[in-house]
Amino acid sequence: MISPEAILPYDRTLLTKTLPFGDATKFILRDHIFLKNADIDIVKDSVYSIHTDKKKITLERGQPIDYDKLLIASGGQVRKPLI
């Protein structure tokens, strides 16, 4: 799993219900132990490019990673209301 965020994946819907004092670390979906047992590695970076013909991605820092199957779950961007 590749994510630019410094914390483990969290439930964003719960976080928004506690703003402005929401703390994402309280809403972690799975802990380090679960991820390790499920053989899921977390890479703290962003994807720069995807080469589907070679089954390879390149990260922002330049590191290439091979893959067998690829799921793109890009999420959404925060929109701040114009006030």
C-alpha positions as CSV (number, residue, x, y, z in Angstrom):
1,M,0.0,0.0,0.0
2,I,1.4,3.4,-1.0
3,S,0.3,6.5,0.8
4,P,2.0,9.9,1.3
5,E,0.5,10.2,4.8
6,A,2.6,9.7,7.8
7,I,0.0,7.5,9.6
8,L,-1.7,4.2,8.9
9,P,-4.9,4.3,6.9
10,Y,-7.8,5.7,8.9
11,D,-11.6,6.1,8.7
12,R,-12.1,9.6,7.2
13,T,-15.8,9.6,7.8
14,L,-15.3,9.3,11.6
15,L,-12.6,12.0,11.5
16,T,-14.9,14.5,9.9
17,K,-17.5,14.0,12.6
18,T,-15.1,15.2,15.3
19,L,-13.6,18.2,13.6
20,P,-12.0,20.6,14.4
21,F,-10.5,18.4,17.2
22,G,-10.4,15.2,15.2
23,D,-7.2,13.1,15.6
24,A,-6.8,10.6,12.8
25,T,-4.6,8.3,14.9
26,K,-7.8,7.4,16.9
27,F,-9.5,6.1,13.8
28,I,-6.9,3.7,12.4
29,L,-8.5,1.0,10.3
30,R,-5.9,-1.7,11.0
31,D,-2.9,-1.7,13.3
32,H,0.7,-2.6,12.4
33,I,0.3,-6.2,13.7
34,F,-2.7,-6.9,11.4
35,L,-0.9,-5.5,8.4
36,K,2.2,-7.5,9.1
37,N,0.2,-10.7,9.5
38,A,-1.6,-10.0,6.2
39,D,1.7,-9.4,4.5
40,I,0.8,-5.8,3.7
41,D,3.7,-3.3,3.5
42,I,3.1,0.4,3.8
43,V,5.2,2.7,1.6
44,K,5.2,6.4,2.6
45,D,5.5,8.0,-0.8
46,S,3.4,9.0,-3.8
47,V,3.1,7.3,-7.2
48,Y,4.8,9.3,-10.0
49,S,4.0,7.0,-12.9
50,I,2.4,3.6,-13.8
51,H,3.7,1.4,-16.6
52,T,1.0,-1.1,-17.1
53,D,2.8,-2.8,-20.0
54,K,5.8,-3.6,-17.6
55,K,3.6,-4.0,-14.5
56,K,5.8,-1.5,-12.7
57,I,5.2,1.8,-10.9
58,T,7.6,4.5,-10.1
59,L,7.4,6.5,-6.9
60,E,8.0,10.2,-6.5
61,R,11.4,9.5,-5.0
62,G,12.3,7.4,-8.1
63,Q,12.0,3.9,-6.6
64,P,10.5,1.4,-9.0
65,I,8.1,-1.3,-7.7
66,D,6.9,-4.3,-9.6
67,Y,3.4,-5.5,-9.1
68,D,1.2,-8.5,-10.1
69,K,-2.2,-6.7,-9.7
70,L,-2.8,-3.0,-9.2
71,L,-5.7,-1.3,-7.4
72,I,-5.9,2.4,-7.7
73,A,-7.9,3.9,-4.8
74,S,-7.0,7.6,-5.1
75,G,-9.6,8.8,-2.7
76,G,-10.6,12.4,-2.9
77,Q,-9.3,15.9,-2.4
78,V,-10.3,18.1,0.5
79,R,-12.5,21.0,-0.6
80,K,-12.6,24.1,1.6
81,P,-15.8,26.1,1.3
82,L,-15.4,29.7,0.1
83,I,-16.4,32.0,2.9
